Amino acid sequence: MTHKILLTIFAMLTELGRDFVSERTKEGLRARREQGLLLGKPKGVVQPSMYDVDRERVLHLHALGVPLTTIVDVHLKASISR
């Protein structure tokens, strides 16, 4: 019985902590917006991918008719582990 009470109290405290963090984050974002700062990644910006080094090989294999699922499962997973 005592364990259930303690778990309930800890769960309530954890949820309260998450709510505080969420509220502080929202207040910070609101303050930034009011200062005129744009938030987030600019539209149209393409970020580099960890698969860019395999781009030519993937395109070549796909042109040969290798299914994309096979390329991902066999070739890209192997390149991640190197």
Secondary structure, 3 states (H helix, E strand, C coil): CHHHHHHHHHHHHHHHHHHHHHHHHHHHHHHHHHCCCCCCCCCCCCCCCCCHHHHHHHHHHHHCCCCHHHHHHHHHHHHHCC
